[in-house]
Amino acid sequence: MTGKDRETTTDGGVTADKEIAQPLGLPRWVFALLPIVLLALVLGVFVFTSPLADVRSGDPLPDVTVSHATLPSDDTVVLHVTNNGPEEVTIAQVLVDEAYWNFRVEGAGGDKTIESRESARVVVPYHWNPGWDLAVDLVLSDGTTIPHDVEAPQQSPGFSTDVLWTLALIGLFVGVIPVVLGMLWFPFLRTMSDRALHAVLLFATGVLGFLAFDAGFEAFELAERIPGAYEGKLLVVSGILGALLLVQAISSWREGRVAAGDSRASSGLWIAYLVALGIGLHNLAEGLAIGSSFALGRVSLGAFLVIGFMLHNVTEGPAVVAPVARDERPALRHFAALGLLAGAPVILGGWIGSLAYSPTIGAFFLAIGVGAILQVDWEIARMVRDAGGRVASATNLLAFLIGFGVMYATDLFVAL
């Protein structure tokens, strides 16, 4: 190297070469690493010299979160706690309904002290009554009290093949079957006029739009229960933005393939798979909710609730197959793959939720689903425009509202 690097720039399709001089004749990689090296030196000086050591601002307040409680038996209560603060904390006492009880701390190195950013389980040998609320308080060594209420306690079924089979069966009826039933509208969609098909596509965006709002509200609600160390709201925003950009990257890659002359990349099948992916991510979070209800002892998922889920999810089927209604009919394997991609994640989510319940995991997967769905809505709208349709026509806007309203109405069956 001679202290000059060659840079190629493109302006208006004309390529030009330009010499860029480097200071002191040094290679350019030196200047790429220089800010990082200097930052490391500054941080080292700050850490080892402690320039703020004489500043007395008081000890930091303890910050402990009880994310949830599990009940493995009728004489045991397990609290899942995380120390969000910068200093270690020691659990000195535990009160259950204002009475002191024995306890032990698991996962904290064998003692009752929880290090910064560490999670642990507080196990209390207490005989509780099903349905009777419990008021549990953790008393730290400095006197700080961390309250947590266990509402209508029910015994957690724990891990077993029976539970996994039950969750798989529920996922089949809640996720896979409704989506497949909705996909059976495909032959009818192929007979529609372009105007009617565009309305169906906007109906699909209404369905997906409702799922995005529904999952987004639930994600931010769960964020309130995430330990402060994980910055719940920022985690949700990161999940939404990350999924949106990831799906956009896939879409941009597809556009590059189209520009290169790949006819398969220009088909509606790509959009159909993106729709199935967005719905599948949402249904994964739906499965997490079902699985976590098992983990927390909320196993009263009756037939009426399953019927509500089926009515709610059957409208997702047309949303998956509508983008390929004007293409040559895809092979049956594609229909099977689309149905599994959109519906089967309910089963996977149920298993994850039952084995490793966490509001952090639940909120993050909900956020991923929101980001993917928002980008898919944009892709469907662009598909309508590319086909000569007008997204904001009266018919299409009405179809969007109908899709949103149908999902709201069927969601009431799930909420009741």
C-alpha positions in Angstrom: 0.0 0.0 0.0 1.2 3.5 -0.8 -1.1 5.4 1.5 -3.7 5.7 -1.2 -6.6 3.4 -1.8 -8.7 3.1 -4.9 -12.4 3.7 -4.5 -15.0 2.9 -7.1 -18.1 5.1 -7.2 -21.2 4.8 -9.4 -23.1 8.0 -10.4 -25.8 7.8 -13.0 -24.6 4.5 -14.3 -21.1 5.8 -15.0 -18.2 4.3 -13.0 -15.3 6.4 -12.1 -12.1 5.8 -10.1 -10.9 8.2 -7.5 -7.7 8.3 -5.4 -8.3 8.8 -1.6 -5.3 9.9 0.3 -4.8 8.4 3.8 -3.2 10.6 6.5 0.4 9.9 7.3 0.5 7.3 4.5 -1.0 4.6 6.9 -3.2 1.8 5.6 -6.9 2.4 5.9 -7.5 -0.5 8.2 -5.5 1.4 10.8 -8.1 4.2 10.8 -10.9 1.6 10.9 -9.5 0.2 14.2 -8.2 3.4 15.7 -11.6 4.6 17.3 -12.2 1.1 18.8 -8.7 0.9 20.3 -8.9 4.4 21.8 -12.4 3.6 23.2 -11.0 0.5 24.9 -8.1 2.6 26.4 -10.6 5.2 27.7 -12.8 2.6 29.3 -9.8 0.9 30.8 -8.6 4.2 32.4 -12.1 4.8 33.7 -12.4 1.3 35.2 -9.0 1.0 36.8 -8.6 4.6 38.1 -12.2 5.0 39.3 -12.4 8.8 38.8 -15.9 8.9 40.4 -14.9 6.9 43.5 -15.1 10.0 45.7 -18.6 10.9 44.6 -21.1 9.7 47.3 -24.5 9.3 45.8 -25.9 6.6 48.1 -26.2 2.9 47.5 -28.4 1.8 44.6 -31.9 0.6 45.5 -32.5 -3.2 45.1 -34.5 -4.1 42.0 -36.0 -7.6 42.1 -38.7 -8.9 39.8 -40.9 -12.0 40.5 -41.8 -12.9 36.9 -44.2 -15.7 37.7 -45.0 -18.6 40.1 -45.4 -22.3 39.5 -47.1 -24.8 41.7 -45.6 -28.3 41.1 -47.6 -29.8 44.0 -50.3 -28.8 46.4 -47.8 -28.2 49.2 -45.1 -26.2 47.2 -45.0 -22.7 45.8 -42.1 -21.8 43.5 -41.4 -18.1 42.7 -39.2 -17.3 39.7 -37.2 -14.2 40.5 -34.5 -12.0 38.8 -32.2 -9.5 40.3 -32.2 -6.5 37.9 -30.0 -4.3 40.0 -26.2 -3.7 39.9 -25.6 -5.1 43.3 -26.3 -8.6 44.8 -29.3 -9.1 47.0 -30.0 -11.6 49.8 -33.5 -12.9 50.5 -33.8 -12.9 54.3 -37.4 -14.0 54.8 -40.6 -15.1 52.9 -44.1 -14.2 54.0 -47.2 -16.1 52.7 -50.5 -14.5 53.6 -48.6 -12.3 56.2 -47.0 -15.4 57.9 -43.3 -16.2 57.9 -42.4 -19.5 56.2 -39.3 -21.6 55.6 -37.9 -21.4 52.1 -34.8 -22.3 50.0 -33.3 -20.6 47.0 -32.3 -22.7 44.0 -30.1 -21.6 41.1 -28.2 -19.0 43.1 -25.0 -20.8 43.9 -26.3 -22.7 46.9 -27.1 -19.7 49.2 -29.8 -17.1 49.5 -27.8 -14.4 47.7 -28.7 -13.6 44.1 -26.0 -11.8 42.0 -26.7 -9.0 39.6 -28.6 -10.1 36.5 -29.0 -13.5 38.0 -32.3 -15.5 38.1 -33.3 -18.0 40.8 -36.2 -20.0 42.1 -37.5 -19.4 45.7 -39.2 -22.7 46.8 -41.7 -22.3 49.7 -43.1 -25.5 51.3 -46.7 -24.2 51.8 -49.9 -26.1 51.5 -52.2 -24.0 49.4 -55.9 -24.4 48.5 -56.9 -24.5 44.8 -58.7 -21.2 43.8 -57.7 -19.3 47.0 -55.4 -16.4 46.1 -52.0 -16.2 47.8 -50.1 -13.1 48.8 -46.4 -13.8 48.9 -43.8 -11.2 50.0 -40.0 -11.6 49.7 -38.1 -9.6 52.4 -34.6 -8.7 51.4 -31.7 -8.3 53.9 -32.0 -4.5 53.8 -35.7 -4.7 54.6 -37.1 -4.1 51.1 -40.3 -6.1 50.4 -41.1 -7.6 47.0 -44.8 -8.5 46.8 -46.3 -11.0 44.4 -49.9 -12.3 44.2 -50.8 -15.8 43.0 -54.3 -15.6 41.7 -56.6 -18.7 41.8 -53.7 -21.1 42.1 -53.9 -24.5 40.3 -51.3 -27.2 40.3 -49.0 -27.2 37.3 -49.2 -30.6 35.4 -45.4 -30.6 34.9 -43.5 -32.3 32.1 -44.9 -35.6 30.7 -45.6 -37.2 27.3 -49.3 -36.9 28.1 -49.0 -33.2 28.4 -47.1 -33.0 25.1 -49.6 -35.2 23.3 -52.5 -33.1 24.7 -50.8 -29.9 23.5 -50.1 -31.4 20.1 -53.8 -32.4 19.8 -54.9 -28.9 20.8 -52.5 -27.3 18.3 -53.9 -29.5 15.6 -57.4 -28.4 16.2 -56.5 -24.8 17.0 -53.9 -24.1 14.3 -53.5 -26.7 11.5 -57.1 -27.8 10.9 -58.6 -24.2 10.7 -55.9 -23.0 8.3 -56.3 -26.0 6.0 -60.1 -25.6 6.0 -59.7 -22.0 5.1 -57.4 -22.9 2.2 -60.2 -25.0 0.7 -61.6 -21.8 -0.7 -58.8 -21.8 -3.2 -60.8 -23.2 -6.2 -63.5 -20.6 -5.6 -60.9 -17.8 -5.4 -59.6 -18.8 -8.8 -63.0 -18.1 -10.4 -63.3 -14.6 -9.1 -62.8 -11.4 -11.2 -59.7 -9.4 -10.7 -61.7 -6.8 -8.7 -63.2 -9.4 -6.4 -59.8 -11.1 -5.9 -58.2 -7.8 -5.0 -60.9 -7.4 -2.4 -60.1 -10.8 -1.0 -56.4 -9.8 -0.8 -57.4 -6.7 1.1 -59.6 -8.8 3.3 -56.5 -10.8 4.0 -54.6 -7.7 5.0 -57.4 -6.8 7.4 -57.1 -10.3 9.0 -53.4 -9.8 9.3 -53.7 -6.3 10.5 -55.9 -7.4 13.4 -53.4 -10.1 14.3 -50.7 -7.4 14.3 -52.6 -5.1 16.7 -53.8 -8.0 18.9 -50.3 -9.5 19.2 -48.7 -6.0 19.7 -51.0 -5.1 22.6 -50.4 -8.4 24.2 -46.6 -8.1 23.7 -46.5 -4.7 25.5 -48.7 -6.1 28.2 -46.3 -9.0 28.8 -43.4 -6.5 28.7 -44.6 -5.1 32.0 -43.9 -8.5 33.6 -40.5 -8.9 32.1 -37.6 -8.5 34.5 -36.2 -4.9 34.3 -32.8 -6.2 33.3 -34.1 -7.3 29.9 -35.8 -3.9 29.1 -39.1 -5.4 28.2 -40.5 -2.6 26.0 -37.3 -2.2 24.1 -37.2 -6.0 23.6 -40.6 -5.8 22.0 -39.6 -2.9 19.8 -36.5 -4.8 18.8 -38.5 -7.9 17.9 -40.9 -6.0 15.8 -38.3 -4.0 13.9 -36.0 -7.0 13.5 -38.7 -9.2 12.0 -39.9 -6.5 9.8 -36.4 -5.9 8.4 -35.7 -9.6 8.0 -38.9 -10.2 6.0 -38.1 -7.1 4.0 -34.6 -8.5 3.3 -36.2 -11.7 2.0 -38.5 -9.6 -0.2 -35.6 -7.6 -1.5 -33.7 -10.8 -2.3 -36.7 -12.0 -4.2 -36.8 -8.8 -6.2 -33.2 -9.3 -7.1 -34.0 -12.8 -8.4 -36.9 -11.4 -10.4 -34.5 -8.8 -12.0 -32.2 -11.7 -12.8 -34.9 -13.4 -14.8 -36.0 -16.0 -12.3 -39.7 -16.7 -13.1 -40.3 -18.6 -9.9 -39.4 -15.6 -7.8 -42.0 -13.4 -9.6 -44.9 -15.8 -8.8 -47.5 -15.2 -6.1 -46.2 -18.3 -4.4 -43.5 -16.2 -2.7 -46.1 -13.9 -1.3 -48.1 -16.9 -0.1 -45.1 -18.3 1.8 -44.5 -14.9 3.3 -48.1 -14.7 4.5 -47.9 -18.2 5.9 -44.7 -17.2 7.7 -46.3 -14.2 9.3 -49.3 -16.1 10.4 -47.1 -19.0 11.6 -45.1 -16.6 13.8 -48.3 -15.2 15.3 -49.6 -18.8 15.8 -46.3 -19.7 17.5 -47.0 -17.0 20.1 -50.6 -18.2 20.4 -49.2 -21.7 21.1 -46.9 -20.2 23.7 -49.9 -18.7 25.5 -51.7 -22.1 25.5 -48.6 -24.0 26.7 -47.9 -21.4 29.4 -51.5 -21.8 30.7 -50.6 -25.5 31.2 -47.3 -24.6 32.9 -49.1 -22.3 35.3 -52.0 -24.7 36.0 -54.6 -22.9 33.9 -55.6 -26.1 32.1 -59.3 -25.3 31.7 -59.1 -25.1 27.9 -62.6 -26.4 27.1 -64.3 -27.3 23.9 -65.9 -23.9 23.6 -62.5 -22.2 23.7 -61.2 -24.5 21.0 -64.2 -23.8 18.8 -63.5 -20.1 19.3 -59.9 -20.5 18.2 -61.0 -22.5 15.2 -63.5 -19.8 14.1 -60.8 -17.2 14.7 -58.1 -19.0 12.7 -60.1 -20.4 9.8 -60.1 -16.9 8.2 -56.3 -17.2 7.9 -56.6 -19.9 5.2 -57.9 -17.6 2.4 -55.2 -15.1 3.3 -52.5 -17.8 2.7 -53.8 -19.0 -0.8 -55.2 -15.8 -2.2 -51.8 -14.6 -3.6 -51.6 -17.7 -5.9 -55.2 -17.5 -7.2 -54.0 -16.0 -10.5 -51.0 -18.2 -11.0 -50.8 -21.8 -12.3 -52.1 -24.1 -9.5 -49.2 -25.0 -7.3 -48.3 -28.6 -6.6 -50.1 -30.2 -3.6 -46.8 -30.2 -1.7 -46.9 -26.4 -1.7 -50.4 -26.4 -0.2 -49.2 -28.9 2.5 -46.1 -26.8 3.2 -48.2 -23.6 3.4 -50.7 -25.2 5.8 -48.0 -26.5 8.1 -46.0 -23.3 8.0 -49.0 -21.3 9.1 -50.7 -23.7 11.5 -48.2 -26.1 12.9 -46.3 -23.5 15.0 -49.2 -23.6 17.4 -48.0 -27.1 18.4 -44.3 -26.0 18.7 -45.3 -22.9 20.7 -47.4 -25.0 23.0 -44.5 -27.3 23.8 -42.1 -24.4 24.3 -44.6 -22.6 26.6 -45.2 -25.7 28.7 -41.5 -26.6 29.1 -40.0 -23.1 29.6 -42.6 -20.6 30.4 -41.3 -17.0 30.4 -43.0 -13.7 29.8 -39.7 -12.6 28.1 -40.0 -15.4 25.5 -43.7 -14.8 25.0 -43.4 -11.1 24.4 -40.4 -11.6 22.1 -42.2 -14.1 19.9 -45.3 -11.9 19.8 -43.2 -9.0 18.7 -41.5 -11.1 15.9 -45.0 -12.0 14.7 -46.1 -8.4 14.6 -43.1 -7.3 12.6 -43.5 -10.1 10.0 -47.2 -9.4 9.6 -46.7 -5.7 9.0 -44.2 -6.3 6.3 -46.5 -9.0 4.7 -49.4 -6.5 4.6 -47.2 -4.2 2.7 -46.2 -6.9 0.2 -49.9 -7.8 -0.4 -50.8 -4.2 -1.0 -47.9 -3.9 -3.5 -49.1 -7.0 -5.2 -52.5 -5.5 -5.7 -50.9 -2.3 -7.1 -48.6 -4.3 -9.5 -51.7 -6.2 -10.8 -53.3 -2.9 -11.8 -55.6 -2.6 -8.8 -56.1 0.4 -6.5 -55.6 -0.4 -2.8 -57.6 2.6 -1.6 -60.7 1.9 -3.7 -64.0 1.8 -1.8 -64.4 -1.9 -2.4 -60.9 -2.8 -1.1 -61.1 -0.5 1.9 -64.5 -2.1 2.8 -63.0 -5.6 2.4 -60.1 -4.6 4.7 -62.6 -3.4 7.4 -64.6 -6.6 7.0 -61.5 -8.7 7.5 -60.6 -6.7 10.6 -64.1 -6.9 11.9 -64.5 -10.6 11.3 -61.3 -11.3 13.3 -62.5 -9.0 16.1 -65.9 -10.8 16.3 -64.3 -14.3 16.3 -61.8 -13.1 18.9 -64.7 -12.5 21.3 -65.3 -16.3 21.3 -61.7 -16.8 22.5 -61.9 -14.0 25.1 -65.3 -15.0 26.6 
